[in-house]
């Protein structure tokens, strides 16, 4: 029986994941998830009490899990510059998974009750704290080894993480003159140029 239980639960999560990304969170109904999973609507409620509960579970199993490999960066025997590049690559890879429907995150944050879930807020906080701690560890190591300038590692981490977050957020939101961000990413904005600016700044 346990095997059947897990199978149906995964079917629900897989169906919801695809629908949230491609159709949008608000436009996806429980009945849509049930139909996509090939089960009855009532069966969905046997496993999850609401659509928000499904999203919370997906955040843990899909979004947060995408950062599991970040911790491995601290132990790699490679230059810290390369560690930051791999950190950025992980961020870009994970962000790309959630930008098929550019209204996905906007709908969640601005229009739904999903982000009022205290467990979800705690999970997001833990993920952000984890990412910050790992990036801090890389930068601090680089400073101590003389690979980076002798600057305050905390301030450096805030600066680098802030730049990365803004860079990847351009892909997460619909942008234009009247929208959230006053800039649109062009096809010439490749990650290599961004990474170069991140490490070396504006000076020639």
C-alpha positions, -999 to 999 in steps of 0.1 A, spaced: 0 0 0 28 24 8 41 21 -27 8 31 -42 5 60 -18 39 74 -28 31 68 -65 -1 88 -64 15 116 -43 43 119 -69 18 119 -97 0 149 -81 33 168 -75 46 162 -110 13 173 -126 11 204 -104 47 213 -111 42 212 -149 9 231 -147 22 258 -123 51 265 -147 32 264 -180 -3 276 -171 4 297 -141 -3 292 -104 -35 312 -102 -50 297 -134 -43 262 -122 -72 246 -103 -72 214 -82 -94 198 -108 -67 206 -135 -41 189 -113 -63 159 -108 -70 156 -146 -34 159 -155 -24 132 -129 -52 109 -141 -69 107 -108 -101 121 -91 -102 155 -75 -110 139 -42 -78 119 -43 -58 151 -45 -73 162 -12 -64 129 4 -28 139 1 -29 178 2 -53 200 19 -49 229 -7 -31 241 -37 -8 262 -15 1 230 4 11 214 -30 32 244 -38 50 243 -4 58 206 -10 71 215 -45 93 242 -31 110 217 -7 113 189 -33 120 209 -65 132 244 -57 152 239 -25 165 206 -37 181 223 -67 206 239 -44 217 207 -27 250 207 -46 260 242 -34 275 228 -2 299 207 -22 316 239 -35 332 247 -1 352 214 -2 363 215 -38 400 219 -45 396 246 -71 403 284 -72 377 304 -54 370 324 -85 358 291 -102 337 283 -71 319 316 -75 314 308 -112 299 274 -103 277 291 -77 264 315 -104 259 286 -128 237 268 -102 217 299 -97 211 304 -134 203 267 -139 177 268 -111 162 301 -122 158 289 -158 135 261 -146 109 286 -134 108 311 -162 86 293 -188 57 314 -175 70 348 -165 39 355 -144 45 325 -122 64 341 -94 45 374 -97 12 356 -93 26 338 -62 40 368 -45 14 395 -54 -19 376 -57 -19 343 -38 -18 332 -2 11 308 -8 36 331 8 15 336 39 24 300 49 48 303 79 64 269 70 71 282 35 85 314 48 108 295 71 119 272 43 127 302 21 146 318 49 167 287 54 175 284 17 186 321 15 207 317 47 223 286 33 231 303 0 245 333 18 267 312 42 282 292 13 289 323 -8 305 339 23 326 308 29 339 310 -7 347 347 -5 363 345 29 385 316 17 395 335 -13 405 366 8 425 345 32 443 327 3 451 360 -14 429 352 -44 407 382 -37 414 417 -23 415 421 14 380 435 20 353 428 45 340 394 35 305 401 48 302 433 28 317 415 -2 291 387 1 262 412 4 275 430 -27 280 398 -48 248 381 -37 228 413 -43 242 416 -79 235 379 -86 199 381 -73 191 412 -94 207 397 -125 187 365 -122 155 383 -112 153 400 -146 144 366 -161 118 360 -134 95 390 -139 78 405 -169 96 437 -174 90 469 -192 85 507 -186 56 502 -162 66 470 -146 88 459 -117 122 463 -132 133 494 -153 155 472 -175 152 443 -200 180 418 -204 193 418 -240 206 388 -259 242 402 -254 240 399 -216 256 365 -213 266 351 -180 303 353 -188 303 391 -191 282 394 -160 307 371 -141 336 392 -154 320 424 -141 312 407 -108 348 398 -101 367 426 -118 344 456 -116 343 485 -141 380 493 -140 400 484 -172 
